[in-house]
Amino acid sequence: MVRDIVTYPAEVLKKPTQRVDEIDREIEQLIRDMLDTMYHAEGVGLAANQIGVPLSVMVIDTTPKEDAPDLKLVLINPEIISSEGKLKYKEGCLSFPGLSVEVERAKKVKVKALNEHGEPVEIELEDFPAIVFQHELDHLKGITFIDRLKGWRRRLALEKYRKLQKEAEKV
């Protein structure tokens, strides 16, 4: 089922999510809904709190993105074990419709999490998949990509987002 995507400045986007202790039918349904919602919105990643559920669950599918490896992941309680390098990338966010900002992230990350079956997994992600993962992990920590900006860059991005919101309200 496609759910509504929560947009900034909703409180659920500003608070860290809770760990998932058991993968039951409710979590399985949440994962299906997150995938449906992400595909409907033409996104490449989605965190559970972006649909108003404050749990540590993310889905990623970089397949639609040209020049990116085909990668589909469901990650529960994800963590970064290690990271290396730096990479700047102009990111968008489903919770900030129409806005894109350049953010610096690690070029490569090693991650541990549970998959949708509750099995522990460790994976290495590099370049675009690493960026998507870090973006979604930030959401799970109550951090948005705007929070990664400082000073005038942050002010300009927020001003642009407010203008985009006002334009969308007129439609």
Secondary structure, DSSP 8 states (H G I E B T S, - for coil): -------TT-GGGSS--B------HHHHHHHHHHHHHHHHTT-SEEEGGGGT--BSEEEEE-TTSTTS---EEEEEEEEEEEEE--EEEEEE-TTSTT-EEEEEE-SEEEEEEE-TTS-EEEEEEESHHHHHHHHHHHHHTT--GGGG--HHHHHHHHHHHHHHHHHHHH-
